[in-house]
Amino acid sequence: MSINLKGRRVAVVGGLRTPFVKAGTYFKDLSPLAMSTHVVGEMLSRYGIEAESLDDIVWGRVIHDPRISNIAREIVLDLKLPARIRGYMVSNNCITSAHAIANLADAIAGGRSQAGIAGGVESMSQAPVLFGRDASRIFLEVGRASSLKHQVKALLHLRPWHFRPESLSVKEPSTGLSMGEHCELMAKQWQISRQTQDEIALRSHQRAAQATADGRLTAEIAPVKGIDRDMIVRGDTSMEKLGALMPVFDRSERGTLTAGNSSPLTDGAAGVLLMSEERAAREGREPLAFIRDIQFAALHPDDGLLMAPAMAVPALLRRTGLSLRDMDIVEMHEAFGAQIACNLAAWEQGWKDEAIGAVDSAILNPLGSSLAVGHPFAATGARIVTTLAGEMARRKSRYGLVSICAAGAMAAAMILERD
């Protein structure tokens, strides 16, 4: 699937996010809605946006709270924004906010919208607790009971084992394997060494630490609870420290994926402010970049669960008439160090599509990425676009490439450009 923005140009005016923190720590008491409204509210304030000028809020999440079916609309109402602002939710694993951006960009290019905010949120700290089907059936009977007598009768069917919660599974429903287990298979197939994976992780932490120290990463953060930086970045890590970690998905001597070269479970929210070029010009705003084009791709999990970027990026470059050499910055989501290495190899060698060449490590994730910063599933796409657009503006770059893999064997690719 591709989205070719042939209508009005869509400007990335700005982006903002919470700090990203390890699940179960600093934000464990913050709801996804609270993190989301914080980002949207702060974005309106920071960029001086009149709420009346917004048309849409498109927001996503992956771990769903059944009590809030449409978090985007609740952001509008929670912030007491004009009720006419349309808000709707999207969800597609790690490319969720890439879809949110694509949907909003398509609406702006097509003239259905002038300005809006797209993004996503994830709270792994507040993942819903599930009960088994038998317990759920009994609780539903209690809820539907018309009298206390019938409620008690239904409750008498409960047994001690019914109260054992079932944690959300991170396994692929179609294969029964987790993303990490799938990535181990990819690493073996593509012969990606443990050292290569650890080197990618080390570089990510070092660059993220530097970008935090010099203010490039903190510039895109709206502090929360006194926290003004990503709390997962470890600037003092080393190959020795990373090498001491044990494999977590394949615990045999052949395992290579560890907690150090895999992205952590993370809480956070991120959003991107998009406008038509005309609206931005009318308001005297200088866009960070423009969205040139967007591509989505999918393959069978047996071919490599996280290998769809090897299809999405070549297809996007081919359709736009651009090459990998034209890209000044390449932002790849770091689900795992092995996933980065596998897709880089596929781009260079050719795989299910033609070879597109090698990526210079100097332009790859220059501010670090998900291994160091963190990966709140539905927020990652908006975080990457924010980081890329900001760095392109600082460097006055011409082109930037986004590549994001996702569970379900899917991917998103996006090209940003500047005049």
Salt bridges, closest charged atoms under 4 A:
ASP55 OD1 - ARG84 NH1 3.60
ASP56 OD1 - ARG86 NE 2.74
ASP65 OD1 - ARG67 NE 2.95
ASP106 OD2 - ARG112 NH2 3.07
GLU141 OE2 - ARG137 NH1 3.24
GLU181 OE1 - LYS171 NZ 3.61
GLU184 OE1 - LYS188 NZ 3.07
ASP198 OD2 - ARG194 NE 2.88
ASP214 OD2 - ARG216 NE 3.01
GLU220 OE2 - ARG17 NE 2.78
ASP228 OD1 - ARG229 NE 3.31
ASP230 OD1 - ARG17 NH1 2.67
ASP236 OD2 - LYS241 NZ 3.95
ASP250 OD2 - LYS188 NZ 3.03
GLU277 OE2 - ARG9 NH2 2.97
GLU283 OE2 - ARG279 NH1 3.68
GLU283 OE1 - ARG285 NE 2.66
ASP293 OD2 - ARG319 NH2 3.00
ASP302 OD2 - HIS300 ND1 3.59
ASP303 OD2 - LYS352 NZ 3.47
ASP353 OD1 - ARG318 NH1 2.97
GLU354 OE2 - ARG318 NH1 3.94
GLU391 OE2 - ARG216 NH1 3.22
GLU391 OE1 - ARG394 NH2 2.85
GLU391 OE2 - ARG395 NE 2.84
GLU417 OE2 - ARG9 NH1 3.70
GLU417 OE1 - ARG292 NH1 3.06
GLU417 OE1 - ARG398 NH1 3.93
ASP419 OD2 - ARG9 NH2 2.87
